[in-house]
Amino acid sequence: MLHPGTRLSGLARPLTLHWSFMPRRPTELLAAALCLTGCGYIGSPLPPLANVPAPVSELAVVQRGARIIVHFKLPTATTEGVEIQSPLKLDLRIGPATGTPFHAAEWAAQATAVPPGPIENGVATYAIPSPQWTGKDVTIGVRVIGSNGKESNWSALEALPVVPPPQQPGPPKLESTAQGLRLTWEGPAGEFRIYRRAGDEKAFTRLADAQPPGWTDRTTEFGKPYTYVVQRIVKLGGNREAESDPSEEAGMTPEDTFPPAAPSGLRASPAANSVELSWDRNLEPGLAGYRIYRAAAGGEFEKIAEVSQIPAYSDRAVEHGKLYRYAVSAFGKSGFESPRSAAADATLP
């Protein structure tokens, strides 16, 4: 290591080294240290976030009885994707549809503000009385106002023709049949919607649209409870419809007290040492199996076998040259037996 004053020998002329050290200012040292550890880009400062709530994207509107029901999910982020700070204010309005082209500002200026409804799991629900709007085409929209007072854009505006409240149907009457639960109800001519809650289910599920006087639910199972409600539906055009208030609930647990239908299509075919029987399969959900009956020429039918749900049987207890007559019945899990099928004959050669 060389020090000040060191003489270097071996050169043409001796050389003495001299230098001095001057400490730098702290700011210069800090800048140098930053550059040694990796200098970052220095540019113009980023603009502040606007913090404007994103608009409501899903607005659902339907007339139900004498109310206009509105549902929508609250936005959770700003237009820049930043989480919205609570509390939020909601500005939902209803008003007559304006002319063409539609101007949201013109509509909002004359629309009526609706008091906030309940919010559950981030979904807001409004129930707007419909009588004052009956016979009119209305437009409904909503916007969100952040805690900083900034307003979102209006949601997609929903147009709705308002009609007199559809008549509520009477409670459905239930009847257990072999084909399923039969529903009948009172109400005017037109279309009705049927909803069902099965077993331990918490909510009703839409099943079908039907015309009065009734409809049969062919998907039921014996021994399982079912509850039904019915709604009147009025078609409004443009894929819009109005609903009545739901009927009162009606429930029943169907029991299997019905014999299956008699089997059909029985065929008896002689084979080398047997008579092969086959028939059309029964379609009842409670079917347990079939009973096979045989009669010798001129004799009475006697049960010779009982089989499962497979519609076939091989009779090997036969003699060559004799005529045999066969019939088949079906029986359910409850034990009830159907009438016998039409007879079929076979002679083993």
SESE-555775 format. One record per residue (C-alpha): x, y, z; residue number from 1; residue in three letters. Coordinates in nm, 4 decimals. Each point is the difference from the previous one (the first is absolute). Last residue first. Layout:
! residues N
+----------+----------+----------+-----+------+
!     east !    north !       up ! pos ! code !
+----------+----------+----------+-----+------+
!        X !        Y !        Z ! NUM !  ALA !
...
+----------+----------+----------+-----+------+
END
This chain:
! residues 349
+----------+----------+----------+-----+------+
!     east !    north !       up ! pos ! code !
+----------+----------+----------+-----+------+
!  -9.1759 !  -7.7968 !  -3.1069 ! 349 !  PRO !
!  -0.0601 !   0.2135 !   0.3163 ! 348 !  LEU !
!  -0.3362 !   0.1670 !  -0.0426 ! 347 !  THR !
!  -0.0453 !   0.3686 !   0.0841 ! 346 !  ALA !
!  -0.2931 !   0.2247 !   0.0896 ! 345 !  ASP !
!  -0.0140 !   0.3669 !   0.1145 ! 344 !  ALA !
!  -0.2591 !   0.1421 !   0.2394 ! 343 !  ALA !
!  -0.0836 !   0.3716 !   0.0375 ! 342 !  ALA !
!   0.1711 !   0.1402 !   0.3071 ! 341 !  SER !
!  -0.1156 !  -0.0674 !   0.3517 ! 340 !  ARG !
!  -0.1507 !   0.2685 !   0.2200 ! 339 !  PRO !
!   0.2535 !   0.1878 !   0.2120 ! 338 !  SER !
!   0.1205 !  -0.1050 !   0.3424 ! 337 !  GLU !
!   0.0333 !   0.2169 !   0.3115 ! 336 !  PHE !
!   0.2956 !  -0.1007 !   0.2177 ! 335 !  GLY !
!   0.1093 !   0.3524 !   0.0972 ! 334 !  SER !
!   0.3141 !  -0.0461 !  -0.2066 ! 333 !  LYS !
!  -0.2250 !  -0.0486 !  -0.3008 ! 332 !  GLY !
!  -0.1215 !  -0.3106 !  -0.1807 ! 331 !  PHE !
!  -0.0241 !  -0.0804 !  -0.3695 ! 330 !  ALA !
!  -0.2032 !  -0.2797 !  -0.1587 ! 329 !  SER !
!   0.0898 !  -0.2518 !  -0.2741 ! 328 !  VAL !
!  -0.2095 !  -0.2533 !  -0.1964 ! 327 !  ALA !
!   0.0898 !  -0.3319 !  -0.1661 ! 326 !  TYR !
!  -0.1809 !  -0.2805 !  -0.1839 ! 325 !  ARG !
!   0.1701 !  -0.3317 !  -0.0641 ! 324 !  TYR !
!  -0.0678 !  -0.2569 !  -0.2730 ! 323 !  LEU !
!   0.1755 !  -0.3361 !   0.0343 ! 322 !  LYS !
!   0.2079 !  -0.1779 !  -0.2647 ! 321 !  GLY !
!   0.3245 !   0.0097 !   0.1905 ! 320 !  HIS !
!  -0.0260 !   0.0432 !   0.3741 ! 319 !  GLU !
!   0.0616 !   0.3143 !   0.2044 ! 318 !  VAL !
!   0.1836 !   0.0834 !   0.3223 ! 317 !  ALA !
!   0.2635 !   0.2086 !  -0.1801 ! 316 !  ARG !
!  -0.1953 !   0.3288 !   0.0024 ! 315 !  ASP !
!   0.2457 !   0.2818 !  -0.0805 ! 314 !  SER !
!  -0.1096 !   0.3461 !   0.1207 ! 313 !  TYR !
!   0.0308 !   0.3593 !  -0.1246 ! 312 !  ALA !
!  -0.0980 !   0.3543 !   0.0995 ! 311 !  PRO !
!   0.2917 !   0.0728 !   0.2373 ! 310 !  ILE !
!  -0.1553 !   0.1733 !   0.3026 ! 309 !  GLN !
!   0.0449 !  -0.2989 !   0.2293 ! 308 !  SER !
!  -0.1587 !  -0.3399 !  -0.0489 ! 307 !  VAL !
!  -0.2752 !  -0.2072 !   0.1604 ! 306 !  GLU !
!  -0.0732 !  -0.3485 !  -0.1257 ! 305 !  ALA !
!  -0.2591 !  -0.2732 !  -0.0655 ! 304 !  ILE !
!  -0.3253 !   0.1707 !   0.0977 ! 303 !  LYS !
!  -0.2937 !  -0.2132 !  -0.1107 ! 302 !  GLU !
!  -0.2489 !   0.0666 !  -0.2768 ! 301 !  PHE !
!  -0.2859 !  -0.2466 !  -0.0287 ! 300 !  GLU !
!  -0.0070 !  -0.2932 !  -0.2424 ! 299 !  GLY !
!  -0.1425 !  -0.0577 !  -0.3499 ! 298 !  GLY !
!   0.3460 !  -0.0404 !  -0.1563 ! 297 !  ALA !
!   0.2555 !   0.0456 !   0.2770 ! 296 !  ALA !
!  -0.0001 !   0.3355 !   0.1794 ! 295 !  ALA !
!   0.2923 !   0.2201 !   0.0942 ! 294 !  ARG !
!   0.0420 !   0.3156 !   0.2085 ! 293 !  TYR !
!   0.3179 !   0.2083 !   0.0416 ! 292 !  ILE !
!   0.0196 !   0.2719 !   0.2647 ! 291 !  ARG !
!   0.1948 !   0.3225 !  -0.0651 ! 290 !  TYR !
!   0.2197 !   0.2366 !   0.1977 ! 289 !  GLY !
!   0.0313 !   0.2886 !   0.2490 ! 288 !  ALA !
!  -0.1467 !   0.2972 !  -0.1899 ! 287 !  LEU !
!  -0.0237 !   0.3214 !   0.2039 ! 286 !  GLY !
!   0.1273 !   0.2295 !  -0.2777 ! 285 !  PRO !
!  -0.2633 !  -0.1325 !  -0.2448 ! 284 !  GLU !
!   0.1481 !  -0.0618 !  -0.3469 ! 283 !  LEU !
!  -0.1049 !  -0.3595 !  -0.0694 ! 282 !  ASN !
!   0.2266 !  -0.1842 !  -0.2459 ! 281 !  ARG !
!  -0.1569 !  -0.1567 !  -0.3076 ! 280 !  ASP !
!  -0.0100 !  -0.3797 !  -0.0045 ! 279 !  TRP !
!   0.2200 !  -0.3083 !  -0.0371 ! 278 !  SER !
!  -0.0524 !  -0.3739 !   0.0484 ! 277 !  LEU !
!   0.2229 !  -0.2822 !  -0.1241 ! 276 !  GLU !
!  -0.1565 !  -0.3471 !   0.0026 ! 275 !  VAL !
!   0.2542 !  -0.2688 !   0.0709 ! 274 !  SER !
!   0.1800 !  -0.3091 !  -0.1297 ! 273 !  ASN !
!   0.1009 !   0.0918 !  -0.3566 ! 272 !  ALA !
!  -0.1830 !   0.3368 !  -0.0041 ! 271 !  ALA !
!  -0.3699 !   0.0922 !  -0.0265 ! 270 !  PRO !
!  -0.0748 !   0.3775 !   0.0001 ! 269 !  SER !
!  -0.2644 !   0.1601 !   0.2245 ! 268 !  ALA !
!  -0.0471 !   0.3807 !  -0.0450 ! 267 !  ARG !
!  -0.1755 !   0.2359 !   0.2438 ! 266 !  LEU !
!  -0.0428 !   0.3492 !  -0.1470 ! 265 !  GLY !
!  -0.1573 !   0.1618 !   0.3059 ! 264 !  SER !
!   0.0456 !  -0.0117 !   0.3753 ! 263 !  PRO !
!  -0.3056 !   0.0976 !   0.2100 ! 262 !  ALA !
!   0.0472 !   0.3429 !   0.1539 ! 261 !  ALA !
!   0.1538 !   0.0144 !   0.3448 ! 260 !  PRO !
!  -0.2217 !  -0.0257 !   0.3081 ! 259 !  PRO !
!  -0.0607 !   0.3250 !   0.1874 ! 258 !  PHE !
!   0.0190 !   0.0606 !   0.3744 ! 257 !  THR !
!   0.3518 !   0.1442 !  -0.0024 ! 256 !  ASP !
!  -0.0183 !   0.2969 !   0.2351 ! 255 !  GLU !
!   0.0426 !   0.3628 !  -0.0999 ! 254 !  PRO !
!   0.1205 !   0.2439 !   0.2690 ! 253 !  THR !
!  -0.2025 !   0.3179 !  -0.0446 ! 252 !  MET !
!   0.0358 !   0.3774 !   0.0116 ! 251 !  GLY !
!  -0.1857 !   0.3189 !  -0.0903 ! 250 !  ALA !
!   0.1412 !   0.3534 !   0.0251 ! 249 !  GLU !
!  -0.2180 !   0.3073 !  -0.0457 ! 248 !  GLU !
!   0.0117 !   0.1435 !  -0.3480 ! 247 !  SER !
!   0.2920 !   0.2128 !  -0.1125 ! 246 !  PRO !
!  -0.0666 !   0.3708 !  -0.0668 ! 245 !  ASP !
!  -0.0749 !   0.0450 !  -0.3650 ! 244 !  SER !
!   0.2765 !   0.0324 !  -0.2533 ! 243 !  GLU !
!   0.0572 !   0.2383 !  -0.2891 ! 242 !  ALA !
!   0.1941 !  -0.0974 !  -0.3114 ! 241 !  GLU !
!   0.2690 !   0.1413 !  -0.2254 ! 240 !  ARG !
!   0.1690 !  -0.1846 !  -0.2868 ! 239 !  ASN !
!  -0.0762 !   0.2971 !  -0.2292 ! 238 !  GLY !
!  -0.3692 !  -0.0603 !   0.0463 ! 237 !  GLY !
!  -0.2057 !   0.0397 !   0.3170 ! 236 !  LEU !
!  -0.0902 !  -0.3625 !   0.0807 ! 235 !  LYS !
!  -0.2148 !  -0.0281 !   0.3141 ! 234 !  VAL !
!   0.0944 !  -0.2798 !   0.2424 ! 233 !  ILE !
!  -0.2223 !  -0.1227 !   0.2857 ! 232 !  ARG !
!   0.2009 !  -0.1645 !   0.2753 ! 231 !  GLN !
!  -0.0313 !  -0.3441 !   0.1650 ! 230 !  VAL !
!   0.1517 !  -0.1358 !   0.3217 ! 229 !  VAL !
!   0.0958 !  -0.3600 !   0.0830 ! 228 !  TYR !
!   0.1318 !  -0.2089 !   0.2919 ! 227 !  THR !
!   0.1271 !  -0.3582 !  -0.0303 ! 226 !  TYR !
!   0.0632 !  -0.2737 !   0.2586 ! 225 !  PRO !
!   0.1710 !  -0.3302 !  -0.1009 ! 224 !  LYS !
!  -0.1715 !  -0.3370 !   0.0616 ! 223 !  GLY !
!  -0.0666 !  -0.0713 !  -0.3677 ! 222 !  PHE !
!   0.2287 !   0.1876 !  -0.2358 ! 221 !  GLU !
!  -0.1000 !   0.2953 !  -0.2138 ! 220 !  THR !
!   0.1256 !   0.0656 !  -0.3536 ! 219 !  THR !
!  -0.3366 !  -0.0314 !  -0.1778 ! 218 !  ARG !
!  -0.1361 !   0.3299 !   0.1345 ! 217 !  ASP !
!  -0.3461 !   0.0140 !  -0.1554 ! 216 !  THR !
!  -0.1626 !   0.3280 !  -0.1118 ! 215 !  TRP !
!  -0.3380 !   0.1625 !   0.0456 ! 214 !  GLY !
!  -0.3019 !   0.2033 !  -0.1067 ! 213 !  PRO !
!   0.1757 !   0.2038 !  -0.1166 ! 212 !  PRO !
!   0.2891 !   0.0634 !  -0.2411 ! 211 !  GLN !
!   0.3561 !  -0.0868 !   0.0921 ! 210 !  ALA !
!   0.3472 !   0.1417 !   0.0471 ! 209 !  ASP !
!   0.2415 !  -0.2427 !   0.1649 ! 208 !  ALA !
!   0.2232 !  -0.0891 !   0.2926 ! 207 !  LEU !
!   0.1495 !   0.3131 !   0.1562 ! 206 !  ARG !
!   0.1801 !  -0.0927 !   0.3196 ! 205 !  THR !
!  -0.1117 !   0.1106 !   0.3470 ! 204 !  PHE !
!   0.2638 !   0.0541 !   0.2675 ! 203 !  ALA !
!   0.1065 !  -0.1767 !   0.3189 ! 202 !  LYS !
!   0.0057 !  -0.3600 !  -0.1268 ! 201 !  GLU !
!  -0.0641 !  -0.2593 !   0.2711 ! 200 !  ASP !
!  -0.2381 !  -0.2133 !  -0.2086 ! 199 !  GLY !
!  -0.1046 !   0.1731 !  -0.3214 ! 198 !  ALA !
!  -0.0919 !   0.3671 !  -0.0498 ! 197 !  ARG !
!  -0.1979 !   0.0588 !  -0.3180 ! 196 !  ARG !
!  -0.0913 !   0.2912 !  -0.2274 ! 195 !  TYR !
!  -0.2700 !   0.0101 !  -0.2679 ! 194 !  ILE !
!  -0.0491 !   0.2874 !  -0.2442 ! 193 !  ARG !
!  -0.3412 !   0.0833 !  -0.1443 ! 192 !  PHE !
!  -0.1123 !   0.1038 !  -0.3469 ! 191 !  GLU !
!  -0.3436 !   0.1220 !  -0.0944 ! 190 !  GLY !
!  -0.3632 !  -0.0473 !   0.0886 ! 189 !  ALA !
!  -0.0907 !   0.1388 !   0.3394 ! 188 !  PRO !
!   0.0819 !  -0.1810 !   0.3240 ! 187 !  GLY !
!  -0.0845 !  -0.2983 !   0.2135 ! 186 !  GLU !
!   0.2479 !  -0.2793 !   0.0522 ! 185 !  TRP !
!   0.0697 !  -0.3644 !  -0.0850 ! 184 !  THR !
!   0.3189 !  -0.1937 !   0.0674 ! 183 !  LEU !
!   0.0426 !  -0.3760 !  -0.0614 ! 182 !  ARG !
!   0.2884 !  -0.1727 !   0.1791 ! 181 !  LEU !
!   0.1453 !  -0.2872 !  -0.2028 ! 180 !  GLY !
!  -0.1038 !  -0.2532 !  -0.2677 ! 179 !  GLN !
!  -0.1634 !  -0.2430 !   0.2432 ! 178 !  ALA !
!  -0.1927 !   0.2889 !   0.1492 ! 177 !  THR !
!   0.0282 !   0.2044 !   0.3202 ! 176 !  SER !
!  -0.2272 !   0.3020 !  -0.0033 ! 175 !  GLU !
!   0.0984 !   0.3534 !   0.0928 ! 174 !  LEU !
!  -0.2181 !   0.3119 !   0.0019 ! 173 !  LYS !
!   0.1891 !   0.3174 !  -0.0810 ! 172 !  PRO !
!  -0.0655 !   0.3116 !   0.2103 ! 171 !  PRO !
!  -0.2082 !   0.2565 !  -0.1891 ! 170 !  GLY !
!   0.1639 !   0.2020 !  -0.2734 ! 169 !  PRO !
!   0.0981 !   0.3678 !   0.0518 ! 168 !  GLN !
!  -0.1484 !   0.2206 !  -0.2686 ! 167 !  GLN !
!   0.2565 !   0.1969 !  -0.2014 ! 166 !  PRO !
!   0.0470 !   0.3562 !   0.1328 ! 165 !  PRO !
!  -0.1123 !   0.2520 !  -0.2651 ! 164 !  PRO !
!   0.2846 !   0.0525 !  -0.2506 ! 163 !  VAL !
!   0.3331 !   0.1856 !   0.0082 ! 162 !  VAL !
!   0.2129 !  -0.0041 !  -0.3182 ! 161 !  PRO !
!   0.3665 !  -0.0225 !   0.1055 ! 160 !  LEU !
!   0.3163 !   0.1617 !  -0.1364 ! 159 !  ALA !
!   0.3285 !  -0.0730 !   0.1784 ! 158 !  GLU !
!   0.2845 !   0.2534 !  -0.0053 ! 157 !  LEU !
!   0.3532 !  -0.1400 !  -0.0175 ! 156 !  ALA !
!   0.1480 !   0.1391 !   0.3185 ! 155 !  SER !
!   0.0526 !   0.3723 !   0.0346 ! 154 !  TRP !
!   0.3604 !   0.1147 !   0.0219 ! 153 !  ASN !
!   0.1540 !   0.0020 !   0.3445 ! 152 !  SER !
!  -0.0201 !   0.3032 !   0.2269 ! 151 !  GLU !
!   0.2749 !   0.1558 !   0.2127 ! 150 !  LYS !
!  -0.1010 !   0.1119 !   0.3500 ! 149 !  GLY !
!   0.3193 !  -0.1275 !   0.1688 ! 148 !  ASN !
!  -0.1963 !  -0.2778 !   0.1716 ! 147 !  SER !
!  -0.0947 !  -0.1181 !  -0.3471 ! 146 !  GLY !
!  -0.3267 !   0.0645 !  -0.1813 ! 145 !  ILE !
!  -0.1448 !  -0.2923 !  -0.1970 ! 144 !  VAL !
!  -0.2382 !   0.0241 !  -0.2934 ! 143 !  ARG !
!  -0.3360 !  -0.1609 !  -0.0739 ! 142 !  VAL !
!  -0.2420 !  -0.0216 !  -0.2909 ! 141 !  GLY !
!  -0.3663 !  -0.0649 !  -0.0690 ! 140 !  ILE !
!  -0.1979 !   0.0990 !  -0.3107 ! 139 !  THR !
!  -0.3786 !  -0.0048 !  -0.0072 ! 138 !  VAL !
!  -0.2589 !  -0.0838 !  -0.2630 ! 137 !  ASP !
!  -0.3393 !   0.1006 !   0.1317 ! 136 !  LYS !
!  -0.3339 !  -0.1772 !   0.0512 ! 135 !  GLY !
!   0.0492 !  -0.0342 !   0.3733 ! 134 !  THR !
!   0.2749 !   0.2332 !   0.1282 ! 133 !  TRP !
!  -0.1867 !   0.1385 !   0.3036 ! 132 !  GLN !
!  -0.1164 !  -0.3544 !   0.0860 ! 131 !  PRO !
!   0.3534 !  -0.1563 !  -0.0016 ! 130 !  SER !
!   0.1297 !   0.0342 !   0.3562 ! 129 !  PRO !
!   0.3824 !  -0.0311 !  -0.0170 ! 128 !  ILE !
!   0.1651 !  -0.2930 !   0.1807 ! 127 !  ALA !
!   0.3787 !   0.0446 !   0.0015 ! 126 !  TYR !
!   0.2632 !  -0.2670 !   0.0646 ! 125 !  THR !
!   0.3752 !   0.0566 !   0.0355 ! 124 !  ALA !
!   0.2450 !  -0.2910 !  -0.0303 ! 123 !  VAL !
!   0.3326 !   0.0060 !   0.1886 ! 122 !  GLY !
!  -0.0862 !  -0.2959 !   0.2188 ! 121 !  ASN !
!  -0.3249 !   0.1694 !   0.1042 ! 120 !  GLU !
!  -0.0904 !   0.3638 !  -0.0636 ! 119 !  ILE !
!  -0.3468 !   0.1262 !   0.0929 ! 118 !  PRO !
!  -0.1688 !   0.2760 !  -0.1995 ! 117 !  GLY !
!   0.1036 !   0.3616 !  -0.0516 ! 116 !  PRO !
!  -0.2735 !   0.2621 !  -0.0551 ! 115 !  PRO !
!  -0.0891 !   0.0465 !  -0.3701 ! 114 !  VAL !
!   0.0876 !   0.3176 !  -0.1897 ! 113 !  ALA !
!  -0.2610 !   0.1025 !  -0.2583 ! 112 !  THR !
!   0.1110 !   0.0731 !  -0.3565 ! 111 !  ALA !
!  -0.0267 !   0.3490 !  -0.1548 ! 110 !  GLN !
!   0.3669 !   0.1012 !  -0.0023 ! 109 !  ALA !
!   0.1185 !  -0.3610 !  -0.0333 ! 108 !  ALA !
!  -0.1843 !  -0.0433 !  -0.3347 ! 107 !  TRP !
!   0.1496 !   0.3164 !  -0.1496 ! 106 !  GLU !
!   0.3485 !  -0.0996 !   0.1165 ! 105 !  ALA !
!  -0.0422 !  -0.3525 !  -0.1378 ! 104 !  ALA !
!  -0.0953 !   0.1239 !  -0.3483 ! 103 !  HIS !
!  -0.1845 !  -0.2540 !  -0.2169 ! 102 !  PHE !
!  -0.0082 !   0.0662 !  -0.3730 ! 101 !  PRO !
!  -0.2926 !  -0.0385 !  -0.0131 ! 100 !  THR !
!  -0.2405 !   0.1310 !   0.2598 !  99 !  GLY !
!   0.0029 !  -0.0346 !   0.3752 !  98 !  THR !
!  -0.1152 !  -0.3035 !   0.1994 !  97 !  ALA !
!  -0.1989 !   0.1062 !   0.3025 !  96 !  PRO !
!   0.1852 !  -0.0034 !   0.3312 !  95 !  GLY !
!   0.1623 !  -0.2191 !   0.2585 !  94 !  ILE !
!   0.3137 !   0.0879 !   0.1954 !  93 !  ARG !
!   0.2606 !  -0.1784 !   0.2101 !  92 !  LEU !
!   0.2761 !   0.2069 !   0.1636 !  91 !  ASP !
!   0.1973 !  -0.2167 !   0.2384 !  90 !  LEU !
!   0.2471 !   0.1330 !   0.2574 !  89 !  LYS !
!   0.3154 !  -0.1852 !   0.0915 !  88 !  LEU !
!   0.1678 !  -0.0177 !   0.3406 !  87 !  PRO !
!   0.2520 !  -0.1388 !  -0.0654 !  86 !  SER !
!   0.3295 !   0.0163 !  -0.1864 !  85 !  GLN !
!  -0.0024 !  -0.1537 !  -0.3455 !  84 !  ILE !
!   0.2862 !  -0.2399 !  -0.0746 !  83 !  GLU !
!   0.2196 !   0.1239 !  -0.2837 !  82 !  VAL !
!  -0.0618 !  -0.1279 !  -0.3524 !  81 !  GLY !
!   0.0426 !   0.3380 !  -0.1711 !  80 !  GLU !
!  -0.3752 !   0.0414 !  -0.0606 !  79 !  THR !
!  -0.0383 !  -0.0521 !   0.3726 !  78 !  THR !
!  -0.0599 !  -0.3367 !   0.1620 !  77 !  ALA !
!  -0.2656 !  -0.1952 !   0.1917 !  76 !  THR !
!  -0.3059 !   0.0729 !  -0.2143 !  75 !  PRO !
!  -0.3351 !  -0.0701 !   0.1692 !  74 !  LEU !
!  -0.2029 !  -0.2838 !  -0.1496 !  73 !  LYS !
!  -0.3430 !   0.0843 !  -0.1346 !  72 !  PHE !
!  -0.3620 !  -0.0906 !   0.0606 !  71 !  HIS !
!  -0.3159 !   0.1983 !  -0.0801 !  70 !  VAL !
!  -0.3552 !  -0.1180 !   0.0727 !  69 !  ILE !
!  -0.2853 !   0.2099 !  -0.1382 !  68 !  ILE !
!  -0.2960 !  -0.0500 !   0.2302 !  67 !  ARG !
!  -0.3766 !  -0.0541 !  -0.0406 !  66 !  ALA !
!   0.0344 !  -0.3678 !  -0.0938 !  65 !  GLY !
!   0.3574 !  -0.0667 !  -0.1014 !  64 !  ARG !
!   0.1374 !   0.2341 !  -0.2666 !  63 !  GLN !
!   0.3570 !  -0.0896 !  -0.0934 !  62 !  VAL !
!   0.3378 !   0.1797 !  -0.0084 !  61 !  VAL !
!   0.3537 !  -0.1404 !   0.0087 !  60 !  ALA !
!   0.3041 !   0.2324 !  -0.0075 !  59 !  LEU !
!   0.3428 !  -0.1555 !  -0.0539 !  58 !  GLU !
!   0.2897 !   0.2355 !  -0.0795 !  57 !  SER !
!  -0.0293 !   0.2628 !   0.2749 !  56 !  VAL !
!   0.2519 !   0.2719 !  -0.0872 !  55 !  PRO !
!   0.3594 !   0.0006 !   0.1289 !  54 !  ALA !
!   0.0507 !   0.2450 !   0.2846 !  53 !  PRO !
!   0.2226 !   0.3040 !  -0.0778 !  52 !  VAL !
!   0.3232 !   0.0043 !   0.2019 !  51 !  ASN !
!   0.1755 !   0.2379 !  -0.2470 !  50 !  ALA !
!   0.3441 !  -0.1206 !   0.1067 !  49 !  LEU !
!   0.2690 !   0.2703 !   0.0213 !  48 !  PRO !
!   0.2269 !   0.0559 !  -0.3033 !  47 !  PRO !
!   0.3402 !  -0.1728 !   0.0152 !  46 !  LEU !
!   0.2992 !   0.2285 !   0.0626 !  45 !  PRO !
!   0.2171 !   0.0880 !  -0.3053 !  44 !  SER !
!   0.3130 !  -0.2081 !  -0.0400 !  43 !  GLY !
!   0.2914 !  -0.1500 !   0.1960 !  42 !  ILE !
!   0.0786 !  -0.3539 !  -0.0983 !  41 !  TYR !
!   0.1880 !  -0.1869 !   0.2696 !  40 !  GLY !
!   0.3816 !  -0.0194 !   0.0575 !  39 !  CYS !
!   0.1322 !  -0.3310 !   0.1201 !  38 !  GLY !
!   0.1971 !  -0.0567 !   0.3260 !  37 !  THR !
!   0.3047 !   0.1948 !  -0.1234 !  36 !  LEU !
!  -0.2236 !   0.2774 !  -0.1268 !  35 !  CYS !
!  -0.1650 !   0.0301 !   0.3379 !  34 !  LEU !
!   0.3401 !   0.0126 !   0.1736 !  33 !  ALA !
!   0.1199 !   0.2766 !  -0.2306 !  32 !  ALA !
!  -0.3109 !   0.2030 !   0.0688 !  31 !  ALA !
!   0.0496 !  -0.0474 !   0.3745 !  30 !  LEU !
!   0.3689 !   0.1059 !  -0.0245 !  29 !  LEU !
!  -0.0920 !   0.3117 !  -0.1913 !  28 !  GLU !
!  -0.2631 !   0.0868 !   0.2567 !  27 !  THR !
!   0.2534 !  -0.0511 !   0.2826 !  26 !  PRO !
!   0.2502 !   0.2525 !  -0.1520 !  25 !  ARG !
!   0.3325 !  -0.1482 !  -0.1147 !  24 !  ARG !
!   0.3151 !  -0.0500 !   0.2102 !  23 !  PRO !
!   0.3273 !   0.1276 !  -0.1619 !  22 !  MET !
!   0.2854 !  -0.2488 !  -0.0130 !  21 !  PHE !
!   0.3535 !   0.1125 !  -0.1138 !  20 !  SER !
!   0.2594 !  -0.1526 !  -0.2255 !  19 !  TRP !
!   0.3824 !  -0.0300 !  -0.0258 !  18 !  HIS !
!   0.2150 !  -0.2750 !  -0.1518 !  17 !  LEU !
!   0.3789 !   0.0434 !  -0.0287 !  16 !  THR !
!   0.1680 !  -0.1023 !  -0.3238 !  15 !  LEU !
!   0.3675 !  -0.0904 !  -0.0432 !  14 !  PRO !
!   0.1185 !   0.0562 !  -0.3592 !  13 !  ARG !
!   0.0730 !  -0.2777 !  -0.2450 !  12 !  ALA !
!  -0.2114 !  -0.2221 !   0.2175 !  11 !  LEU !
!   0.1173 !  -0.2799 !   0.2246 !  10 !  GLY !
!  -0.1128 !   0.1848 !   0.3049 !   9 !  SER !
!  -0.3435 !   0.1317 !   0.0900 !   8 !  LEU !
!   0.0164 !   0.2323 !   0.2955 !   7 !  ARG !
!  -0.2921 !  -0.0131 !   0.2408 !   6 !  THR !
!  -0.0902 !   0.3427 !   0.1345 !   5 !  GLY !
!  -0.3727 !  -0.0740 !   0.0204 !   4 !  PRO !
!  -0.0630 !  -0.3707 !   0.0542 !   3 !  HIS !
!   0.0032 !  -0.2927 !  -0.2408 !   2 !  LEU !
!  -0.1427 !  -0.3408 !   0.0968 !   1 !  MET !
+----------+----------+----------+-----+------+
END
